[in-house]
Each structure stands twice: as C-alpha cells, then as structure tokens.
Amino acid sequence: MDPSYLQRSSQASLVEKYRMVGESEAYLDCMEKVSQVAKVDRPVLIIGERGTGKELVAARLHYLSQRWQQPRVTINCAAFAADLLESEIFGYERGAFTGAVRTKPGRFEMAANGTLFLDELANSPMALQEKLLRVIEYGEFERVGGTETIQIDTRIVAATNQDLPSLCRQGKFKNDLLDRLSFEVITLPPLRARKDDIPLFIAHFAKRILHELDLDTIPNFTESALEDLMAYSWPGNIRELKNVVERAIYRSKGETIHTIEFDPFDSPYRLGSSCQEIKAPIIDKPQAMEVSPSEALPTDLPSAIEALERKMIANALKKHHFNQRKASESLGVSYYQLRRMMKRLDLP
C-alpha cells in the first residue's frame, strides 16, 4: 500500500478526532479561516470566550499543518505562578534555583519541530513576554539559569479570552509581542451568535452520553425545553451547553425531557443564601385563588394542597400570558422551581 496514502489517512483521522460541530455561517467562516492559515507556518492568535473551543481549534491547526506528525504541546499560562511559568516553558539548568537537582527541558524543547499552544497567554508576566519575543523573532532562547543559546523550530499558537489590544493600551501586554503573534487572528463566535447550531450540539452531546450510559434511545426534548435552550444566553458557551444537555439526559426518568436546569447550583440551601425555609406564598385575599363554590377543595390535605397549587399556577400563567418567568416571580418561587412543579402536576 502506498505509504503516502497511509499518512494522509492517519492525518485525516487525527483531524476528525478534533472535529467541531456546526453549520451556521459564523462557524463555517471561522473554520475556513482555520483551514487556510493551518498550512501557513506562522504564529496564530485565537481569541474567544470561555467554552468556545479554543483548544480544539489549536489542535486542528496543528493536525492540518505540515507539522502534524511532530509533537503538539500545550501549556496553560494561568495554571502556573509567574516565577514558575518561565521555567516550565523554557526549562531550567541544574542548580538554577532551590530544588533544581537536574536539568529539565521546557515545553519549547518538547515541542521541537511541532506546535506549542500557549493557552491563556494574557496571564503571562512581562519578563516572559520579552523572552517569547526573542523566540518568535530569532528562534532561540536560554533555559532558566543557563547561558547556552538553544535554537528551536516550533510554531506558536496562542489563545486568550481577554482583549489583548486593550491590555496593550493599559501597559499589561507588550505591543511587540502582540504584533508578532497576530500574523493571523481567529476570533471564535460565542454560542449566542450561532443559535442555529444548538440543535446539532444537542444531538451530538446526546449521542455521546447515550453511549456512556448504555442507553438505547435518546429522550425527546419537548418544544418548550428546546425553546428554553434556544433562548438562553449561554455565558459558558459550548462547554456549558454540553453540561446542561448531558445533565438533562442522565436525570431524565422517561422518554421526554420537559424542563431544563441551567443552574446546577440552584437550591434553597445554596451557600451564601439565607437558607430560610421555603414558605408557601401568602394570599391576602381568599378571592385571589379564584375558587368558586363549585370548585370546592378536596377534604384530604394532600389533594387539597395539590389542587391549590394547580389553580394558583394556572392563574399566574394566565395573568402573565403564559410567561413562566414572570409567573414564577409572582408566585414567589424561582423559574426552575416552577418548572419542576409544573412537571410534577403534569401541567403543559
């Protein structure tokens, strides 16, 4: 078999492994830009909110490039203290500092001839930015505590969720480094700008957790549940959507999902809250319940409470033109509590 065919097949499988989901215009425009710049051996800067897939884009850039068979190394610049980050990236010599009992190569050397992904680069100290400038410009650096100049051939891909031009104006990021990193800038659209892709994401994440839970069929999301998913602002973007969809499926007890829980911390006992006992809303006037003599409450307490809840929820929904958020406010409960009550009472 042709070795070149095997190589192309292997590369294609790696690209597929880091495939992203979407059909919206914003997504397709972004992916076209990724495919174009991947083959150009220059630094790339990825800008995007948390949860938009910056690391996936960095992986695609590597596996679509000519360096795809070489190492792909990642470091999160926000995960290290300022005094440790430099030694992690550039390595250190024995005796460079207390505890340096041996020479250790850094991430640049680990990524030799490949790609180094610098995630959350905006968090890096100015001294490190100065050394990065030299690497990009001349392809050389010294380990911490060393004097030997090391030549390196590594492509840099950097990412951040911050406005780097603004940080430059504030003196918190070096203009020269931004100029060198931004040969091409890929700005990832937030999920709220690609709502058309939400149904695709739901199906994608549902299939994954279906296999994990060893289930046969995916529960159906009702029209109201889908409307809630489409209307939500998604501050956590795709990562948040993944959690919401998977949580809804594994918690579902039937074939249909009626309610969506966006905030897993929603609880009357949430830390930082008063944790007061939840009390039924106080009704000042009996006629506010709109119970006529012909609609007398059942004589047993559980049935009477259920009938009262059903009537009050129905009245609130009617009053607010079936806007569930406004209805929940008027009833003195949270939106999610109202949705759970409606599900328990089998209200549409």
C-alpha positions as CSV (number, residue, x, y, z in Angstrom):
1,M,0.0,0.0,0.0
2,D,1.2,3.5,-0.8
3,P,2.9,5.0,2.3
4,S,1.6,8.4,1.4
5,Y,-2.0,7.1,1.4
6,L,-1.4,5.7,4.9
7,Q,0.0,9.1,6.1
8,R,-3.0,11.0,4.6
9,S,-5.4,8.6,6.2
10,S,-3.7,8.9,9.6
11,Q,-3.7,12.7,9.3
12,A,-7.4,12.7,8.4
13,S,-8.3,10.5,11.4
14,L,-6.5,13.0,13.7
15,V,-8.3,15.9,12.2
16,E,-11.6,14.1,12.6
17,K,-10.8,13.4,16.2
18,Y,-10.8,17.2,16.8
19,R,-13.8,17.8,14.6
20,M,-16.0,20.6,15.7
21,V,-19.8,20.8,15.3
22,G,-21.7,23.5,13.4
23,E,-23.4,24.6,10.2
24,S,-24.0,28.3,10.9
25,E,-22.4,30.9,8.8
26,A,-20.4,32.3,11.7
27,Y,-19.0,28.8,12.4
28,L,-18.2,27.9,8.7
29,D,-16.5,31.2,8.2
30,C,-14.3,30.6,11.2
31,M,-13.4,27.0,10.2
32,E,-12.5,28.2,6.7
33,K,-10.1,30.6,8.2
34,V,-8.6,27.9,10.4
35,S,-8.1,25.6,7.3
36,Q,-6.4,28.4,5.4
37,V,-3.9,29.5,8.0
38,A,-3.1,26.0,9.2
39,K,-0.9,25.5,6.2
40,V,1.0,28.8,6.6
41,D,3.9,28.3,9.1
42,R,3.3,31.4,11.1
43,P,2.1,32.2,14.7
44,V,-1.7,32.3,15.2
45,L,-3.7,34.0,17.9
46,I,-7.0,32.5,18.9
47,I,-9.5,34.9,20.7
48,G,-12.7,33.6,22.3
49,E,-14.8,33.5,25.4
50,R,-14.5,30.6,27.8
51,G,-16.1,27.4,26.4
52,T,-15.9,28.3,22.7
53,G,-13.4,25.6,21.8
54,K,-10.0,27.4,21.6
55,E,-8.0,24.3,22.4
56,L,-9.9,22.3,19.8
57,V,-9.1,25.0,17.2
58,A,-5.4,24.9,18.2
59,A,-5.4,21.1,17.7
60,R,-7.0,21.4,14.3
61,L,-4.4,24.0,13.3
62,H,-1.6,21.5,14.2
63,Y,-3.1,18.4,12.5
64,L,-4.0,20.4,9.3
65,S,-0.4,21.7,9.1
66,Q,2.8,20.3,7.7
67,R,3.9,19.7,11.3
68,W,1.1,17.2,12.1
69,Q,3.5,14.3,12.7
70,Q,5.6,16.2,15.1
71,P,4.8,16.9,18.8
72,R,1.8,19.1,19.9
73,V,2.5,20.5,23.3
74,T,0.1,22.6,25.4
75,I,0.6,24.8,28.5
76,N,-2.0,26.8,30.4
77,C,-0.2,30.0,31.3
78,A,-2.8,30.7,34.0
79,A,-2.1,27.4,35.8
80,F,1.4,28.4,37.0
81,A,2.7,31.1,39.3
82,A,4.7,33.8,37.5
83,D,8.1,32.6,38.8
84,L,7.4,29.0,37.7
85,L,5.9,29.7,34.3
86,E,9.2,30.7,32.7
87,S,10.9,27.6,33.8
88,E,8.0,25.4,32.6
89,I,8.1,27.0,29.1
90,F,11.9,27.4,28.7
91,G,13.2,24.7,31.0
92,Y,16.0,25.1,33.6
93,E,19.5,24.1,34.3
94,R,20.6,22.1,37.4
95,G,21.2,24.5,40.3
96,A,19.2,27.3,38.8
97,F,17.1,27.5,41.9
98,T,16.4,25.6,45.1
99,G,15.1,22.2,44.1
100,A,16.6,22.2,40.6
101,V,18.6,19.0,41.1
102,R,18.8,18.2,37.4
103,T,18.5,19.9,34.1
104,K,15.0,19.9,32.7
105,P,13.9,20.8,29.2
106,G,10.9,23.1,28.8
107,R,7.8,23.0,26.7
108,F,9.6,24.6,23.8
109,E,12.1,21.8,23.5
110,M,9.3,19.2,24.0
111,A,7.5,20.8,21.0
112,A,10.6,20.8,18.8
113,N,9.6,20.9,15.1
114,G,5.9,20.8,16.2
115,T,3.4,23.2,17.7
116,L,3.4,24.8,21.1
117,F,0.0,26.0,22.3
118,L,0.2,28.8,24.9
119,D,-3.3,28.9,26.4
120,E,-4.4,32.0,28.5
121,L,-1.4,33.9,27.3
122,A,-2.8,37.2,28.7
123,N,-1.9,36.0,32.2
124,S,1.8,35.8,31.4
125,P,4.3,38.2,33.1
126,M,6.1,40.9,31.1
127,A,9.5,39.2,31.6
128,L,8.2,36.1,30.0
129,Q,6.7,38.1,27.1
130,E,10.1,39.6,26.5
131,K,11.6,36.1,26.1
132,L,8.8,35.0,23.8
133,L,9.5,37.9,21.6
134,R,13.1,36.7,21.0
135,V,11.9,33.1,20.3
136,I,9.5,34.2,17.7
137,E,11.9,36.6,16.1
138,Y,15.1,34.6,16.2
139,G,14.1,31.0,17.2
140,E,16.4,30.9,20.2
141,F,16.4,31.1,24.0
142,E,18.3,30.1,27.1
143,R,17.0,27.8,29.9
144,V,16.5,29.4,33.3
145,G,19.9,29.6,35.0
146,G,21.6,28.7,31.7
147,T,24.0,30.5,29.4
148,E,23.9,28.2,26.3
149,T,21.7,29.5,23.5
150,I,19.3,26.9,22.2
151,Q,18.0,27.0,18.7
152,I,14.4,25.9,18.2
153,D,11.9,25.4,15.4
154,T,8.5,25.5,16.9
155,R,5.2,27.0,15.7
156,I,3.4,29.1,18.3
157,V,-0.3,29.1,18.7
158,A,-1.6,31.3,21.5
159,A,-5.1,31.8,22.9
160,T,-6.9,34.1,25.3
161,N,-10.3,35.2,26.4
162,Q,-9.2,38.8,27.0
163,D,-8.9,41.9,24.8
164,L,-5.2,42.0,24.1
165,P,-5.2,45.3,22.3
166,S,-6.9,46.8,25.3
167,L,-4.3,45.2,27.6
168,C,-1.5,46.7,25.5
169,R,-3.0,50.2,25.9
170,Q,-3.0,49.6,29.7
171,G,0.6,48.6,29.6
172,K,-0.2,45.0,30.7
173,F,0.8,43.3,27.4
174,K,3.7,44.0,25.1
175,N,2.7,45.6,21.8
176,D,5.7,44.0,20.1
177,L,4.6,40.5,21.2
178,L,1.0,41.1,20.0
179,D,2.3,42.2,16.6
180,R,4.4,39.0,16.3
181,L,1.6,36.7,17.4
182,S,-1.1,38.2,15.3
183,F,0.0,37.1,11.9
184,E,-3.5,35.7,11.8
185,V,-6.2,36.2,14.5
186,I,-9.0,33.7,14.7
187,T,-12.0,35.1,16.7
188,L,-14.3,32.3,17.8
189,P,-18.0,33.3,17.8
190,P,-19.9,32.8,21.1
191,L,-22.7,30.3,21.1
192,R,-25.3,33.1,21.3
193,A,-24.1,34.2,17.9
194,R,-24.6,30.7,16.4
195,K,-28.0,29.7,17.8
196,D,-28.7,27.7,14.7
197,D,-26.1,25.2,15.8
198,I,-27.7,24.4,19.1
199,P,-29.9,21.5,17.8
200,L,-26.7,20.0,16.3
201,F,-24.9,20.3,19.6
202,I,-27.8,18.7,21.4
203,A,-27.8,15.7,19.1
204,H,-24.0,15.4,19.3
205,F,-23.8,15.5,23.1
206,A,-26.8,13.3,23.5
207,K,-25.2,10.5,21.4
208,R,-22.0,10.7,23.4
209,I,-23.7,10.4,26.8
210,L,-26.1,7.8,25.4
211,H,-23.2,5.5,24.7
212,E,-21.6,6.3,28.1
213,L,-24.9,5.4,30.0
214,D,-25.5,2.4,27.8
215,L,-29.0,3.7,26.8
216,D,-30.9,2.6,23.7
217,T,-32.8,5.7,22.8
218,I,-32.3,9.5,23.3
219,P,-35.1,11.1,25.3
220,N,-37.0,13.7,23.3
221,F,-36.8,17.3,24.3
222,T,-40.2,18.9,24.3
223,E,-40.8,22.1,22.3
224,S,-40.8,24.2,25.4
225,A,-37.5,22.7,26.5
226,L,-35.9,23.4,23.1
227,E,-37.3,27.0,23.3
228,D,-35.6,27.4,26.6
229,L,-32.3,26.1,25.3
230,M,-32.5,28.5,22.2
231,A,-33.5,31.5,24.3
232,Y,-30.7,31.1,26.9
233,S,-27.7,33.4,26.6
234,W,-25.0,30.7,27.3
235,P,-22.3,32.6,29.2
236,G,-20.4,29.4,29.4
237,N,-20.9,28.7,25.7
238,I,-20.5,25.2,24.2
239,R,-19.0,23.7,27.4
240,E,-22.0,24.9,29.4
241,L,-24.4,23.6,26.8
242,K,-22.7,20.2,27.0
243,N,-23.2,20.0,30.7
244,V,-26.8,21.1,30.5
245,V,-27.7,18.6,27.8
246,E,-25.9,15.7,29.4
247,R,-27.3,16.5,32.9
248,A,-30.9,16.7,31.5
249,I,-30.5,13.3,29.8
250,Y,-29.0,11.4,32.7
251,R,-31.5,12.8,35.1
252,S,-34.5,12.0,32.9
253,K,-36.8,9.3,34.1
254,G,-38.8,8.9,31.0
255,E,-38.7,9.3,27.2
256,T,-39.4,13.0,27.3
257,I,-37.5,15.9,28.8
258,H,-39.8,18.7,29.8
259,T,-37.6,21.0,31.9
260,I,-34.1,22.3,31.6
261,E,-31.9,23.1,34.6
262,F,-29.4,25.8,33.6
263,D,-28.0,26.5,37.0
264,P,-26.9,23.3,38.9
265,F,-26.3,25.5,42.0
266,D,-30.0,26.4,42.2
267,S,-31.1,25.4,45.7
268,P,-32.9,26.9,48.7
269,Y,-29.8,25.8,50.7
270,R,-27.2,27.5,48.3
271,L,-24.1,28.7,50.1
272,G,-24.3,32.4,50.7
273,S,-28.0,32.5,50.8
274,S,-30.2,32.9,53.9
275,C,-31.2,29.2,53.7
276,Q,-34.5,30.1,55.1
277,E,-37.3,27.6,55.0
278,I,-39.3,27.9,51.8
279,K,-42.8,29.0,52.6
280,A,-45.9,29.0,50.5
281,P,-46.8,32.4,49.1
282,I,-49.1,34.4,51.4
283,I,-52.5,35.1,49.9
284,D,-54.0,38.2,51.5
285,K,-57.4,37.8,49.9
286,P,-59.3,34.5,49.6
287,Q,-60.8,35.6,46.3
288,A,-57.2,35.8,44.8
289,M,-57.3,32.0,44.5
290,E,-60.4,32.3,42.3
291,V,-62.0,29.2,43.8
292,S,-65.8,29.2,43.3
293,P,-68.2,27.2,45.5
294,S,-68.5,24.7,42.6
295,E,-64.7,24.2,42.8
296,A,-64.5,23.3,46.4
297,L,-61.1,21.9,47.5
298,P,-60.9,18.2,48.4
299,T,-61.3,17.4,52.1
300,D,-58.0,15.4,52.4
301,L,-54.9,17.7,52.9
302,P,-52.5,16.3,50.2
303,S,-55.2,16.5,47.5
304,A,-56.2,20.0,48.6
305,I,-52.6,21.3,48.5
306,E,-52.2,19.8,45.0
307,A,-55.4,21.4,43.8
308,L,-54.5,24.7,45.3
309,E,-51.0,24.6,43.7
310,R,-52.5,23.7,40.3
311,K,-55.0,26.5,40.5
312,M,-52.5,29.2,41.6
313,I,-50.0,28.2,38.9
314,A,-52.8,28.2,36.2
315,N,-54.0,31.7,37.4
316,A,-50.4,33.1,37.4
317,L,-49.7,31.8,33.9
318,K,-52.9,33.2,32.6
319,K,-52.3,36.5,34.2
320,H,-48.8,36.8,32.7
321,H,-49.8,35.5,29.3
322,F,-48.0,32.2,30.0
323,N,-44.7,33.8,30.5
324,Q,-43.2,31.3,33.0
325,R,-40.5,33.6,34.4
326,K,-43.0,36.4,35.2
327,A,-45.4,33.8,36.7
328,S,-42.7,32.3,38.9
329,E,-41.9,35.8,40.2
330,S,-45.5,36.5,41.1
331,L,-45.7,33.1,42.9
332,G,-42.6,33.8,44.9
333,V,-40.6,30.8,43.5
334,S,-37.7,30.5,41.1
335,Y,-38.2,29.8,37.5
336,Y,-36.7,26.3,37.9
337,Q,-38.9,25.5,40.9
338,L,-42.0,26.5,38.9
339,R,-40.9,24.2,36.0
340,R,-40.4,21.3,38.4
341,M,-43.8,21.9,40.0
342,M,-45.5,22.0,36.5
343,K,-43.8,18.8,35.6
344,R,-45.0,17.1,38.9
345,L,-48.5,18.4,38.4
346,D,-48.4,17.4,34.7
347,L,-49.2,20.9,33.6
348,P,-48.5,21.8,30.0
